[in-house]
């Protein structure tokens, strides 16, 4: 199998799971640390209590002789290796007394310590157990003016504390693990839900490819709607283009038959006047040329595609066109005014808009007396394919009512129209239609001649 | 008038050559852009017909370059695809007019003579200088309203002088416009033709339409006026 880039859901899962894991590890360590701190503090408190208990159990007689009287007969201090120990040293560090439990261990309890000093430390015994011990140095008065400096030490095995810590860690791992699993499962479920439209798009595109569908469905979320409507528009325009090519071929073949038949008849006829048959052939050749030109233009119109195309700047295009037309109509005292805001753009093929405007403005230049006015506006209230309105007016004779209707009428083909009338307007009507726009022919109120309006997609 | 035709399709090139010669033009032919550029710059061309889809150097580029070299004569473009994109690009490159293929020769001729008039500063197809009038469409010449019969060579010389009325035009300039590339420049045929023109236009020697400037050439010295 080909290894492409990881899928979106895998990326998301990794992106979510890694921080989550890190978060849990950090939280667990923090909680563990706090727990250990507290249990150490608790151990120390207990050792403090034992030191106090030891102090209570110890007495010095008037000669300064040590008497230890353990009050609790069941004290673990009497049981060797019980894990609880106690010892008493004098100020020089000499051992005065140690609990019977210390017998048989290699633990060293207590050390030299000044009066008021406190020492807490851990020690590891031969058998591997860890013992925590707390020592406290005191000045003990046992007669008038007599005192002794003593160091009291209590020690306890940390084994129970370690057991508790282990249990706590096990429980914490259990809970956190379970929580982690629940969160990941939730995340996976959410991702499935969030990515459902993407998966749907994938399936619909697969259906398009296999020919099972002709369009992407509706109801995509906002983030994808742009892509799907754009794709649908592209599909639609491609399909239209194919239809147009097929129509063009059909029309071309069909409409060429008649002039060819006339030519054949002219050649084969017993017409004695060679000039007359030559004239007939010439006429048919003109017709063939016109048909070919019309069908080629029709097929070449780009039409409708709105993906991947930058808007065509209308003002710049009109200025170029005006400069070109001023040259072509140089024999005429011509004034072409352009009234269009900069930044106005046509959404579609630049060749198409130039073809449209070239036809319409050139016509106006041909038919006008002296003035042509081209104005372009954007009307955001209208539907998208008709937002851009381009109006071309002239001060010529105008276009007669019956011709207006014929041009606008659906299905009128330019090659069926009066030849040589100079109106490429059927072509304009057709191209505007491809873009879902509108085309109006009217009389100009300001200049008195024709007024042509194109409504096209723009922004 | 000397016209340069740059066209790679042999059939169209030959038809243009035949028809233009018949219409009284002397014709230079070029089959690709580079050859066309050489002719456009080196020969004393009055007007050029340039196809847009040329091998080696496109028509657009050819026009841009000849304009960059300071050539101001009229340029007519031929477009196979009758698309406004090509027309606008060609006209922006420096062409003056266009004709779409397939064309009628009459249309090409009408546009050529319009271009010639425009570059000569004339607005209408009827040229008038003093009492002399010349109609470039019908090739009719009259003096003070009376028609004058001219031969094809005489007409071509008069048309050239009238289009550039007021300018001094050298003898070699005139001979080059009468004939094509290979021509014996020492021949005195121009002097003979000018002499015949003077006699036909001004038998009484009242108006003296054509001045001879020794060592420089000829000049139509009658004032231009709207026809």
Interface residues (C-beta under 8 A of the other chain):
Chain A: X285 X289 X293 X296 X297 X300 X320 X321 X323 X324 X327 X328 X330 X331 X350 X351 X354 X355 X357 X358 X359 X362
Chain B: X81 X82 X83 X84 X85 X87 X88 X91 X92 X95 X96 X97 X98 X100 X102 X114 X118 X123 X124
